[in-house]
């Protein structure tokens, strides 16, 4: 006999009233980052909530929180659209053996 899983509403999950055990990276996030995590979770739950178990939702919170921590370093780098690339690809062609010998 399968155990019954509690149903979690999208609003409760999105506002963080339930399943907080998966917020391990929560201590490393600013208030703005926490709001971003909650917004992303709310959108994912809105789209796929019926397909996800409670365990998957907890795991999803961990993943989104961890990704937000990693994004912090990327977002802190000052970059504008007009900035030139740090490196460029330069392709050089070595002369082939046919051009050295010439065709007779």
C-alpha positions as CSV (number, residue, x, y, z in Angstrom):
1,X,0.0,0.0,0.0
2,X,1.4,3.4,-1.0
3,X,1.7,6.1,1.6
4,X,-0.3,9.3,0.9
5,X,1.8,12.4,0.1
6,X,0.6,15.7,1.4
7,X,-0.5,18.1,-1.2
8,X,1.2,21.5,-1.3
9,X,-0.4,24.5,-2.9
10,X,1.6,26.6,-5.3
11,X,1.1,29.7,-3.1
12,X,2.4,28.0,0.0
13,X,5.4,26.7,-1.8
14,X,6.1,29.9,-3.6
15,X,6.0,31.9,-0.4
16,X,8.2,29.5,1.4
17,X,5.8,28.4,4.1
18,X,6.5,24.7,3.4
19,X,9.5,22.6,2.5
20,X,12.1,24.9,3.9
21,X,14.4,22.0,4.8
22,X,15.8,22.2,1.3
23,X,17.0,25.8,1.6
24,X,20.6,24.9,2.5
25,X,22.1,27.7,0.5
26,X,19.6,30.2,2.0
27,X,22.2,31.4,4.5
28,X,24.5,32.6,1.7
29,X,21.8,34.5,-0.2
30,X,20.9,38.2,0.1
31,X,17.2,39.2,0.4
32,X,17.2,40.1,-3.3
33,X,18.6,36.7,-4.2
34,X,16.1,34.9,-2.0
35,X,13.3,36.8,-3.8
36,X,14.8,35.7,-7.1
37,X,14.9,32.1,-5.9
38,X,11.3,32.2,-4.8
39,X,10.1,33.8,-8.1
40,X,11.9,31.1,-10.1
41,X,10.4,28.4,-7.9
42,X,6.9,29.8,-8.2
43,X,7.2,29.8,-12.0
44,X,8.5,26.2,-12.1
45,X,5.8,25.0,-9.7
46,X,3.2,26.9,-11.7
47,X,4.3,25.0,-14.9
48,X,5.2,21.6,-13.5
49,X,3.9,21.4,-10.0
50,X,1.4,18.6,-10.7
51,X,4.2,16.4,-12.0
52,X,6.6,17.0,-9.1
53,X,6.7,15.1,-5.8
54,X,7.5,16.9,-2.5
55,X,11.0,15.4,-2.5
56,X,11.5,16.7,-6.0
57,X,10.3,20.2,-5.0
58,X,12.8,20.2,-2.0
59,X,15.6,19.1,-4.4
60,X,14.5,21.8,-6.9
61,X,14.8,24.4,-4.2
62,X,18.3,23.3,-3.4
63,X,19.3,23.4,-7.1
64,X,17.8,26.9,-7.7
65,X,19.4,28.2,-4.5
66,X,22.8,26.8,-5.4
67,X,22.5,28.2,-8.9
68,X,21.7,31.6,-7.5
69,X,24.9,31.5,-5.4
70,X,26.9,30.7,-8.5
71,X,25.2,33.5,-10.5
72,X,26.3,36.0,-7.9
73,X,29.9,36.0,-9.0
74,X,28.9,36.2,-12.7
75,X,26.5,39.1,-12.0
76,X,29.1,41.0,-10.0
77,X,31.5,41.3,-13.0
78,X,31.0,44.7,-14.6
79,X,30.2,44.2,-18.3
80,X,28.4,46.4,-20.9
81,X,27.3,45.6,-24.4
82,X,30.0,47.7,-25.9
83,X,32.9,46.0,-24.1
84,X,35.3,44.2,-26.3
85,X,36.0,40.5,-25.7
86,X,38.9,39.6,-23.3
87,X,40.4,37.3,-26.0
88,X,39.9,36.8,-29.7
89,X,40.3,33.8,-31.9
90,X,43.0,34.2,-34.5
91,X,43.2,31.6,-37.2
92,X,46.3,31.2,-39.2
93,X,46.8,28.9,-42.1
94,X,50.1,27.1,-42.4
95,X,51.3,26.6,-45.9
96,X,50.4,23.2,-47.2
97,X,52.9,20.9,-48.9
98,X,51.3,21.5,-52.3
99,X,52.0,25.2,-52.3
100,X,55.7,24.7,-51.3
101,X,56.5,22.2,-54.1
102,X,54.3,23.7,-56.8
103,X,52.3,21.6,-59.2
104,X,54.1,20.5,-62.4
